[in-house]
Amino acid sequence: MAILRVAPTRAQQALNLLRAVNAGANACPCHSHTPGAHTHGPAPIINPFAGRVRSLATPVDHSRQKEYAFEVAASSVRFGPGCTKEVGMDVKNLEAKRVMVVTDKTVSKLDAMKQVIEGLEREGVEYNVYDQVRVEPKDSSIQEAIAYARPYQPDLFLAVGGGSVIDTAKLMNLYVSFPEAEFLDFVNAPIGKGKPIPGKLKPLIAVPTTAGTGSETTGTAIFDLVSRKAKTGIAHRNLKPTLGICDPINTRTMPSAVHAASGLDVLCHSLESWTAVPYYERVPRPRNPIERPAYQGSNPISDIFSLQSLRSTVKYLPRAVKDPDDWEAQSNMLLAATLAGVGFGNAGVHLCHGMSYPISSQNPGYKHAGYVTNVPIIPHGVSVAVTAPAVFKFTASYNPERHLAAAECFGVDISQVKKESAGEVLSEALARFLSDLGDQPSGLKAMGFTKDHLDTLVNGTMPQHRVLQLVPNLDNSGGEEQRQQLRTLFEEAMEH
């Protein structure tokens, strides 16, 4: 007797797929950790999709405690040598009539700025240039920039420069779009009020000239709040640039020291987002999706970007620093910075950044080698990386597999390494990488910090709730236990 076989409908196919997925392992090997349990199975760790994130049969926690979802948002990105020349057409396509070009005194003299101005003039677009952006911006410099932009009332912002320029342009856009807001309204709590941005901003095009911050893809803007002796910022998806124009030609003018510092920021963006507490451990779940933070915790999509960025940075940063004419290395570092931006822009960074903010703000007088400046400066990437060996030694026991996967990116043979040694192994790999890179301080002591600074450094770190909540193994009660943990970490970071 002939058997009639009927092709499954689309609905049946979907159900079959879900059943197949549910038949797999019950947990993602990268995200199956339960705080307090330091044992993990031998599942593969490099592929963030090697298993499910969460069981589709897992019931939703209706108590509104732990998070159950994550969102991924990033700017549109155009990458390629010479693509800066297209910016005039982009502005025209966005139907902008009045453009505020934001840059700093150094970048205003570079070819990237020349290409931007020529593009705008070729398309007959009206523009106004603000070139007073401060490197490592302070709240006062941000407010000066906002005051400059308000009377002009641009309908598009165009940032040409590094992270300081792009972050300043984001905040100009925010407070021009919402002129009734007080400055601290959107600043991260508890330093500011932490209000969500209530609507869309004007278009922002970002043209990065450094390979570090990834600010062209993120909804984060950082500045120094002088009165609190700590850096803080604003993080919300609506701050994201509309378009990031990533032209490797624009990074060729970076001095070697800037390449190194910017690249170290990429390194820590990658490592911190890769090792952050997973999104589904974050509490509380938002009452409304608009309240879901930009920094959500590690998640399977961010993982892909973060791990690839880490591999590229370890491979190409030493070459980019050593040889400014190594075009392949320069281009790949810009790409790594952008990849890391997508990763940490949705997963978040954690303790290296949280500790870096008071380090930069409380600089005892250190002037980083290779920076042409008359004032003391700790470049952001340097302030972040100086604590990395201590930080990742501390966080490793939460998820040793992830830390070993990171160590493997540095060329470490992890085949015989025990899980309890993951932190020490990654810490040593990081210290060696920093030393081999050259001209990097061997700890906070080399920057002029002493034990007398410990309390103020801890005080500057404690309010960084946005990043501290993503730190594995950190007590987040805001009490004496957390204070002591941070103090110990600063002590260990005094010397590598």
LUMMAR-35008 format. One record per residue (C-alpha): x, y, z. Coordinates in steps of 0.5 Angstrom, whole numbers, plus 500, padded with zeros to 3 digits. Each point is the difference from the previous one (the first is absolute). Layout:
<X->X	Y->Y	Z->Z> $
...
//
This chain:
<X->500	Y->500	Z->500> $
<X->503	Y->507	Z->498> $
<X->501	Y->505	Z->506> $
<X->498	Y->507	Z->499> $
<X->505	Y->505	Z->503> $
<X->498	Y->507	Z->501> $
<X->505	Y->505	Z->501> $
<X->500	Y->504	Z->506> $
<X->497	Y->507	Z->501> $
<X->504	Y->506	Z->502> $
<X->497	Y->499	Z->507> $
<X->502	Y->493	Z->500> $
<X->507	Y->501	Z->498> $
<X->501	Y->506	Z->505> $
<X->497	Y->495	Z->506> $
<X->505	Y->494	Z->498> $
<X->505	Y->505	Z->500> $
<X->498	Y->502	Z->507> $
<X->500	Y->493	Z->502> $
<X->507	Y->499	Z->497> $
<X->503	Y->506	Z->504> $
<X->496	Y->498	Z->507> $
<X->503	Y->493	Z->499> $
<X->507	Y->503	Z->500> $
<X->504	Y->501	Z->507> $
<X->497	Y->504	Z->505> $
<X->505	Y->506	Z->501> $
<X->505	Y->504	Z->496> $
<X->507	Y->498	Z->502> $
<X->502	Y->507	Z->500> $
<X->494	Y->503	Z->504> $
<X->498	Y->494	Z->505> $
<X->503	Y->502	Z->506> $
<X->496	Y->501	Z->506> $
<X->503	Y->505	Z->505> $
<X->504	Y->497	Z->506> $
<X->501	Y->493	Z->496> $
<X->507	Y->500	Z->497> $
<X->499	Y->493	Z->496> $
<X->499	Y->500	Z->493> $
<X->499	Y->494	Z->495> $
<X->506	Y->499	Z->494> $
<X->495	Y->503	Z->495> $
<X->504	Y->504	Z->494> $
<X->501	Y->507	Z->502> $
<X->502	Y->504	Z->494> $
<X->493	Y->499	Z->496> $
<X->495	Y->505	Z->504> $
<X->495	Y->496	Z->496> $
<X->502	Y->493	Z->502> $
<X->493	Y->498	Z->504> $
<X->494	Y->504	Z->501> $
<X->500	Y->507	Z->504> $
<X->494	Y->498	Z->504> $
<X->495	Y->494	Z->500> $
<X->494	Y->502	Z->496> $
<X->496	Y->496	Z->505> $
<X->503	Y->504	Z->506> $
<X->494	Y->504	Z->503> $
<X->501	Y->507	Z->500> $
<X->501	Y->503	Z->507> $
<X->494	Y->504	Z->501> $
<X->502	Y->503	Z->506> $
<X->504	Y->505	Z->496> $
<X->506	Y->499	Z->503> $
<X->506	Y->497	Z->496> $
<X->500	Y->502	Z->492> $
<X->498	Y->496	Z->495> $
<X->501	Y->503	Z->494> $
<X->506	Y->504	Z->496> $
<X->500	Y->506	Z->495> $
<X->505	Y->501	Z->495> $
<X->501	Y->507	Z->497> $
<X->505	Y->503	Z->496> $
<X->502	Y->505	Z->495> $
<X->500	Y->499	Z->492> $
<X->507	Y->499	Z->499> $
<X->504	Y->502	Z->493> $
<X->507	Y->497	Z->500> $
<X->505	Y->501	Z->495> $
<X->506	Y->504	Z->498> $
<X->498	Y->507	Z->496> $
<X->493	Y->500	Z->503> $
<X->500	Y->506	Z->503> $
<X->499	Y->504	Z->494> $
<X->493	Y->497	Z->499> $
<X->498	Y->504	Z->507> $
<X->497	Y->506	Z->496> $
<X->495	Y->496	Z->496> $
<X->498	Y->496	Z->507> $
<X->498	Y->507	Z->502> $
<X->497	Y->502	Z->494> $
<X->496	Y->493	Z->500> $
<X->498	Y->501	Z->507> $
<X->497	Y->507	Z->498> $
<X->504	Y->504	Z->505> $
<X->500	Y->507	Z->499> $
<X->504	Y->503	Z->506> $
<X->506	Y->496	Z->502> $
<X->504	Y->500	Z->506> $
<X->507	Y->498	Z->499> $
<X->504	Y->498	Z->507> $
<X->507	Y->499	Z->500> $
<X->506	Y->502	Z->504> $
<X->506	Y->504	Z->499> $
<X->505	Y->495	Z->498> $
<X->495	Y->496	Z->495> $
<X->497	Y->506	Z->497> $
<X->507	Y->501	Z->496> $
<X->500	Y->493	Z->498> $
<X->498	Y->497	Z->493> $
<X->494	Y->496	Z->503> $
<X->497	Y->507	Z->502> $
<X->502	Y->503	Z->493> $
<X->496	Y->494	Z->496> $
<X->494	Y->502	Z->505> $
<X->500	Y->507	Z->498> $
<X->501	Y->499	Z->493> $
<X->494	Y->495	Z->500> $
<X->496	Y->505	Z->503> $
<X->501	Y->505	Z->495> $
<X->500	Y->496	Z->494> $
<X->493	Y->498	Z->502> $
<X->498	Y->508	Z->502> $
<X->499	Y->498	Z->507> $
<X->500	Y->506	Z->505> $
<X->504	Y->498	Z->506> $
<X->503	Y->503	Z->507> $
<X->507	Y->497	Z->503> $
<X->501	Y->499	Z->507> $
<X->507	Y->499	Z->501> $
<X->501	Y->501	Z->508> $
<X->499	Y->493	Z->502> $
<X->504	Y->498	Z->506> $
<X->504	Y->493	Z->500> $
<X->497	Y->496	Z->506> $
<X->494	Y->505	Z->500> $
<X->498	Y->503	Z->507> $
<X->493	Y->502	Z->502> $
<X->502	Y->507	Z->499> $
<X->503	Y->499	Z->493> $
<X->493	Y->496	Z->498> $
<X->496	Y->506	Z->502> $
<X->504	Y->505	Z->496> $
<X->499	Y->496	Z->494> $
<X->492	Y->499	Z->501> $
<X->500	Y->508	Z->501> $
<X->503	Y->501	Z->494> $
<X->496	Y->495	Z->496> $
<X->493	Y->502	Z->503> $
<X->500	Y->507	Z->496> $
<X->501	Y->497	Z->493> $
<X->495	Y->495	Z->501> $
<X->503	Y->495	Z->495> $
<X->496	Y->494	Z->497> $
<X->506	Y->495	Z->500> $
<X->506	Y->499	Z->504> $
<X->507	Y->498	Z->496> $
<X->505	Y->498	Z->505> $
<X->507	Y->499	Z->497> $
<X->506	Y->498	Z->505> $
<X->501	Y->495	Z->506> $
<X->495	Y->497	Z->506> $
<X->500	Y->507	Z->503> $
<X->498	Y->504	Z->494> $
<X->494	Y->494	Z->498> $
<X->498	Y->500	Z->508> $
<X->500	Y->508	Z->500> $
<X->496	Y->500	Z->494> $
<X->495	Y->495	Z->503> $
<X->499	Y->504	Z->506> $
<X->499	Y->507	Z->495> $
<X->495	Y->496	Z->496> $
<X->496	Y->498	Z->507> $
<X->500	Y->506	Z->503> $
<X->498	Y->504	Z->494> $
<X->494	Y->495	Z->498> $
<X->498	Y->501	Z->508> $
<X->502	Y->507	Z->502> $
<X->495	Y->500	Z->506> $
<X->504	Y->494	Z->503> $
<X->505	Y->501	Z->506> $
<X->507	Y->498	Z->499> $
<X->499	Y->494	Z->505> $
<X->494	Y->498	Z->497> $
<X->502	Y->494	Z->496> $
<X->507	Y->499	Z->503> $
<X->501	Y->493	Z->503> $
<X->497	Y->499	Z->507> $
<X->502	Y->501	Z->506> $
<X->504	Y->506	Z->498> $
<X->495	Y->503	Z->495> $
<X->492	Y->498	Z->500> $
<X->501	Y->495	Z->495> $
<X->494	Y->501	Z->496> $
<X->499	Y->497	Z->493> $
<X->500	Y->504	Z->494> $
<X->493	Y->501	Z->498> $
<X->500	Y->501	Z->492> $
<X->505	Y->500	Z->494> $
<X->505	Y->505	Z->499> $
<X->503	Y->503	Z->494> $
<X->504	Y->496	Z->495> $
<X->507	Y->499	Z->502> $
<X->506	Y->498	Z->495> $
<X->506	Y->498	Z->504> $
<X->507	Y->500	Z->496> $
<X->505	Y->496	Z->505> $
<X->507	Y->502	Z->499> $
<X->503	Y->496	Z->505> $
<X->499	Y->492	Z->501> $
<X->498	Y->499	Z->507> $
<X->493	Y->503	Z->503> $
<X->495	Y->497	Z->495> $
<X->496	Y->506	Z->502> $
<X->498	Y->500	Z->493> $
<X->495	Y->494	Z->501> $
<X->498	Y->501	Z->508> $
<X->495	Y->504	Z->504> $
<X->505	Y->502	Z->505> $
<X->503	Y->506	Z->501> $
<X->506	Y->501	Z->506> $
<X->502	Y->506	Z->503> $
<X->504	Y->503	Z->507> $
<X->495	Y->502	Z->505> $
<X->505	Y->505	Z->504> $
<X->496	Y->501	Z->506> $
<X->500	Y->492	Z->501> $
<X->507	Y->499	Z->498> $
<X->498	Y->494	Z->496> $
<X->498	Y->499	Z->493> $
<X->492	Y->498	Z->498> $
<X->496	Y->501	Z->494> $
<X->493	Y->499	Z->497> $
<X->498	Y->493	Z->496> $
<X->494	Y->499	Z->496> $
<X->499	Y->497	Z->493> $
<X->497	Y->507	Z->498> $
<X->507	Y->503	Z->500> $
<X->503	Y->495	Z->495> $
<X->502	Y->503	Z->494> $
<X->496	Y->499	Z->494> $
<X->506	Y->499	Z->496> $
<X->507	Y->498	Z->501> $
<X->505	Y->501	Z->494> $
<X->506	Y->496	Z->502> $
<X->506	Y->502	Z->495> $
<X->506	Y->497	Z->502> $
<X->504	Y->505	Z->496> $
<X->498	Y->505	Z->506> $
<X->504	Y->496	Z->505> $
<X->506	Y->500	Z->497> $
<X->502	Y->507	Z->503> $
<X->500	Y->497	Z->507> $
<X->506	Y->500	Z->504> $
<X->503	Y->494	Z->502> $
<X->498	Y->501	Z->507> $
<X->493	Y->502	Z->498> $
<X->500	Y->494	Z->496> $
<X->502	Y->496	Z->507> $
<X->495	Y->503	Z->505> $
<X->494	Y->500	Z->495> $
<X->501	Y->493	Z->499> $
<X->501	Y->498	Z->507> $
<X->493	Y->503	Z->500> $
<X->498	Y->495	Z->495> $
<X->503	Y->494	Z->504> $
<X->496	Y->502	Z->506> $
<X->494	Y->501	Z->497> $
<X->500	Y->493	Z->497> $
<X->502	Y->497	Z->506> $
<X->495	Y->503	Z->505> $
<X->494	Y->499	Z->495> $
<X->502	Y->493	Z->499> $
<X->501	Y->498	Z->508> $
<X->494	Y->504	Z->502> $
<X->495	Y->497	Z->504> $
<X->495	Y->497	Z->495> $
<X->494	Y->505	Z->499> $
<X->495	Y->495	Z->503> $
<X->503	Y->501	Z->507> $
<X->499	Y->507	Z->500> $
<X->494	Y->503	Z->504> $
<X->495	Y->503	Z->500> $
<X->497	Y->499	Z->494> $
<X->498	Y->506	Z->497> $
<X->492	Y->502	Z->501> $
<X->500	Y->503	Z->493> $
<X->505	Y->498	Z->494> $
<X->502	Y->507	Z->499> $
<X->503	Y->499	Z->507> $
<X->505	Y->494	Z->498> $
<X->507	Y->503	Z->501> $
<X->505	Y->500	Z->494> $
<X->505	Y->496	Z->504> $
<X->496	Y->494	Z->501> $
<X->505	Y->494	Z->502> $
<X->503	Y->495	Z->495> $
<X->496	Y->497	Z->495> $
<X->501	Y->496	Z->494> $
<X->500	Y->505	Z->495> $
<X->505	Y->505	Z->503> $
<X->504	Y->494	Z->502> $
<X->502	Y->499	Z->492> $
<X->502	Y->507	Z->499> $
<X->504	Y->500	Z->507> $
<X->504	Y->494	Z->499> $
<X->501	Y->502	Z->493> $
<X->503	Y->507	Z->502> $
<X->504	Y->497	Z->505> $
<X->503	Y->495	Z->496> $
<X->502	Y->506	Z->495> $
<X->502	Y->504	Z->505> $
<X->505	Y->495	Z->503> $
<X->503	Y->499	Z->493> $
<X->500	Y->507	Z->497> $
<X->501	Y->505	Z->505> $
<X->507	Y->498	Z->501> $
<X->502	Y->501	Z->493> $
<X->496	Y->507	Z->499> $
<X->504	Y->503	Z->506> $
<X->506	Y->497	Z->497> $
<X->499	Y->502	Z->493> $
<X->496	Y->506	Z->498> $
<X->500	Y->498	Z->493> $
<X->498	Y->493	Z->501> $
<X->493	Y->501	Z->496> $
<X->497	Y->494	Z->502> $
<X->501	Y->500	Z->507> $
<X->497	Y->508	Z->500> $
<X->494	Y->498	Z->496> $
<X->499	Y->493	Z->505> $
<X->500	Y->504	Z->506> $
<X->495	Y->505	Z->498> $
<X->496	Y->494	Z->498> $
<X->501	Y->497	Z->507> $
<X->498	Y->507	Z->503> $
<X->493	Y->500	Z->496> $
<X->499	Y->492	Z->502> $
<X->502	Y->502	Z->507> $
<X->495	Y->505	Z->500> $
<X->494	Y->496	Z->498> $
<X->502	Y->495	Z->505> $
<X->501	Y->504	Z->506> $
<X->495	Y->505	Z->498> $
<X->494	Y->495	Z->501> $
<X->504	Y->495	Z->505> $
<X->503	Y->506	Z->504> $
<X->507	Y->501	Z->503> $
<X->502	Y->498	Z->508> $
<X->505	Y->501	Z->505> $
<X->506	Y->503	Z->496> $
<X->496	Y->505	Z->498> $
<X->497	Y->502	Z->506> $
<X->506	Y->500	Z->504> $
<X->503	Y->504	Z->494> $
<X->496	Y->506	Z->501> $
<X->503	Y->502	Z->507> $
<X->507	Y->499	Z->497> $
<X->499	Y->505	Z->495> $
<X->496	Y->505	Z->504> $
<X->505	Y->500	Z->506> $
<X->507	Y->500	Z->496> $
<X->505	Y->501	Z->504> $
<X->504	Y->504	Z->495> $
<X->502	Y->494	Z->495> $
<X->501	Y->502	Z->493> $
<X->500	Y->494	Z->495> $
<X->506	Y->499	Z->495> $
<X->499	Y->502	Z->493> $
<X->494	Y->505	Z->502> $
<X->502	Y->507	Z->497> $
<X->497	Y->504	Z->506> $
<X->502	Y->505	Z->505> $
<X->495	Y->497	Z->505> $
<X->500	Y->493	Z->504> $
<X->496	Y->495	Z->496> $
<X->498	Y->493	Z->501> $
<X->497	Y->498	Z->494> $
<X->494	Y->496	Z->501> $
<X->502	Y->493	Z->497> $
<X->506	Y->501	Z->504> $
<X->496	Y->501	Z->507> $
<X->495	Y->494	Z->498> $
<X->506	Y->495	Z->498> $
<X->504	Y->501	Z->506> $
<X->495	Y->497	Z->505> $
<X->499	Y->494	Z->495> $
<X->505	Y->495	Z->503> $
<X->497	Y->501	Z->507> $
<X->493	Y->500	Z->497> $
<X->499	Y->494	Z->496> $
<X->504	Y->496	Z->505> $
<X->494	Y->502	Z->505> $
<X->495	Y->498	Z->495> $
<X->502	Y->494	Z->498> $
<X->497	Y->495	Z->505> $
<X->493	Y->502	Z->497> $
<X->501	Y->497	Z->494> $
<X->507	Y->497	Z->499> $
<X->498	Y->497	Z->493> $
<X->499	Y->507	Z->497> $
<X->507	Y->503	Z->503> $
<X->504	Y->494	Z->497> $
<X->497	Y->501	Z->493> $
<X->502	Y->507	Z->501> $
<X->507	Y->498	Z->502> $
<X->500	Y->495	Z->494> $
<X->499	Y->507	Z->496> $
<X->507	Y->502	Z->503> $
<X->503	Y->494	Z->497> $
<X->500	Y->496	Z->507> $
<X->500	Y->492	Z->499> $
<X->494	Y->499	Z->505> $
<X->499	Y->492	Z->498> $
<X->503	Y->499	Z->507> $
<X->498	Y->506	Z->504> $
<X->495	Y->498	Z->506> $
<X->494	Y->505	Z->501> $
<X->502	Y->502	Z->507> $
<X->507	Y->503	Z->496> $
<X->496	Y->504	Z->495> $
<X->500	Y->507	Z->503> $
<X->508	Y->499	Z->502> $
<X->501	Y->498	Z->492> $
<X->496	Y->505	Z->497> $
<X->503	Y->506	Z->505> $
<X->507	Y->497	Z->498> $
<X->499	Y->501	Z->493> $
<X->497	Y->507	Z->500> $
<X->506	Y->502	Z->504> $
<X->505	Y->497	Z->495> $
<X->496	Y->503	Z->494> $
<X->500	Y->507	Z->504> $
<X->507	Y->500	Z->501> $
<X->502	Y->497	Z->493> $
<X->496	Y->506	Z->497> $
<X->505	Y->505	Z->503> $
<X->499	Y->507	Z->504> $
<X->494	Y->497	Z->504> $
<X->500	Y->502	Z->508> $
<X->502	Y->493	Z->504> $
<X->494	Y->502	Z->504> $
<X->497	Y->506	Z->504> $
<X->506	Y->501	Z->504> $
<X->504	Y->502	Z->493> $
<X->495	Y->505	Z->499> $
<X->501	Y->503	Z->507> $
<X->495	Y->497	Z->504> $
<X->501	Y->498	Z->507> $
<X->496	Y->497	Z->506> $
<X->498	Y->507	Z->502> $
<X->495	Y->500	Z->494> $
<X->497	Y->493	Z->501> $
<X->494	Y->503	Z->503> $
<X->498	Y->505	Z->495> $
<X->501	Y->496	Z->495> $
<X->495	Y->495	Z->503> $
<X->496	Y->506	Z->501> $
<X->500	Y->502	Z->493> $
<X->498	Y->492	Z->498> $
<X->494	Y->499	Z->504> $
<X->495	Y->504	Z->497> $
<X->502	Y->497	Z->493> $
<X->493	Y->495	Z->501> $
<X->499	Y->500	Z->492> $
<X->507	Y->496	Z->499> $
<X->501	Y->497	Z->507> $
<X->493	Y->496	Z->500> $
<X->503	Y->496	Z->494> $
<X->507	Y->498	Z->504> $
<X->500	Y->493	Z->502> $
<X->502	Y->498	Z->507> $
<X->499	Y->507	Z->502> $
<X->495	Y->502	Z->506> $
<X->496	Y->505	Z->498> $
<X->496	Y->502	Z->506> $
<X->504	Y->506	Z->501> $
<X->502	Y->499	Z->506> $
<X->507	Y->498	Z->504> $
<X->501	Y->493	Z->496> $
<X->500	Y->504	Z->494> $
<X->504	Y->505	Z->502> $
<X->505	Y->495	Z->503> $
<X->500	Y->496	Z->493> $
<X->502	Y->507	Z->496> $
<X->505	Y->502	Z->505> $
<X->504	Y->493	Z->499> $
<X->499	Y->501	Z->493> $
<X->503	Y->507	Z->499> $
<X->506	Y->497	Z->505> $
<X->501	Y->494	Z->495> $
<X->500	Y->505	Z->494> $
<X->506	Y->504	Z->503> $
<X->505	Y->496	Z->497> $
<X->499	Y->494	Z->495> $
//
